[in-house]
Amino acid sequence: MKEKKENTNQEINTPIIPTWCPGCFNFQILAGIKSSLLKQFEQGKKKEDFAIVTGIGCHAKIFDYINLNGINTLHGRVLPTCLGIKIGNPNLNVLGFSGDGDAYAEGMEHLIYAARYNADFKYFVHNNQVFALTIAQPTPVTEKGYIDKTNPLGVKFNPINPIKIMLSAGAGFVARIFAEKSQIEWIFEEAMKHKGFAFIEILQPCIIFHNDQGYKNRTYNLQENNHDKTNLKQAFEKAEEFDYNIINEKTKIPIGIFYQEEKPTIEEQYPQLKKLKEDKKSWKDIQR
Ligand SMILES: Cc1ncc(C[n+]2csc(CCOP(=O)(O)OP(=O)(O)O)c2C)c(N)n1
């Protein structure tokens, strides 16, 4: 077996200039993820301990701006790609990124299974309530009545509520935050401490096509308001408070961790994966 060379280059920036619109909230997400990674490196992890997976869309450009190994996968297929990486090498810290179209339209069925299988990876959904890259068609979380060229009569259906879906599917870490660097840093650390699948929805107003920056003023923090994140019933009640429809003066949007419960991960349940983890190996290392 070849001896592994240690990678001493821990640079996470890339030379690629972001093509997001000036002022896009994706910049906040990028800054928060980068500083969180640097903190992880300070605590002893290395660049090669991480893998990044993105879907297709504006959110997915983050793949080009962070110098980590990974896969810029097909639209809607972030979760099975993350799962595949974890099964190939359960020692990797896998970070998945999707847009709301990617996660809740093309990728919806994978969400249920990610919660059910509970592989230990972290999933960030940049929710701007539109298919932004393809110029603003509605997604399953766009508000009823939304008009665009593909829906000139307005969207006729109520949005789905992904927080409720994740709670129902049995996800062990269900959170929502606003796209602000400090919030990303906080939730990144909490999610890394959690053993198992972590679902993190990031409210990320699209400043061109769905510019609801008022979102931020309507948020309140669950953890600062006595929310019991171990109480599933309470988590559902909090999830009900915001139904993704717009929004009036009274609307309150809970952010923070709705629910957290550690459950056995897929890696713990299969002896082969458990052994790879214990031996700090991947399938590649044990191939003959
Ligand atoms: C299977 C498939 N369907 C549709 C497309 C076209 N497409 C490319 S990007 C995109 C929008 C992505 O929207 P979202 O996932 O919400 O990400 P955002 O751009 O808002 O960050 C679509 C529909 C595609 N590339 N592949």
The ligand as a Gaussian input file, in Angstrom:
#p B3LYP/6-31G(d) Opt

LIG

1 1
 C      -32.419000      18.179000     -13.609000
 C      -32.295000      19.667000     -13.864000
 N      -33.413000      20.413000     -13.915000
 C      -33.321000      21.740000     -14.136000
 C      -32.099000      22.323000     -14.318000
 C      -32.018000      23.803000     -14.581000
 N      -31.580000      24.559000     -13.448000
 C      -30.294000      24.926000     -13.287000
 S      -30.057000      25.898000     -11.975000
 C      -31.684000      25.845000     -11.577000
 C      -32.222000      26.653000     -10.422000
 C      -31.623000      26.295000      -9.104000
 O      -32.402000      26.843000      -8.068000
 P      -32.084000      26.551000      -6.576000
 O      -31.754000      25.132000      -6.372000
 O      -33.176000      27.110000      -5.746000
 O      -30.732000      27.344000      -6.342000
 P      -30.450000      28.924000      -6.421000
 O      -30.058000      29.210000      -7.840000
 O      -31.693000      29.646000      -6.006000
 O      -29.315000      29.098000      -5.467000
 C      -32.399000      25.061000     -12.474000
 C      -33.849000      24.814000     -12.427000
 C      -30.949000      21.517000     -14.237000
 N      -29.725000      22.019000     -14.372000
 N      -31.070000      20.184000     -14.030000

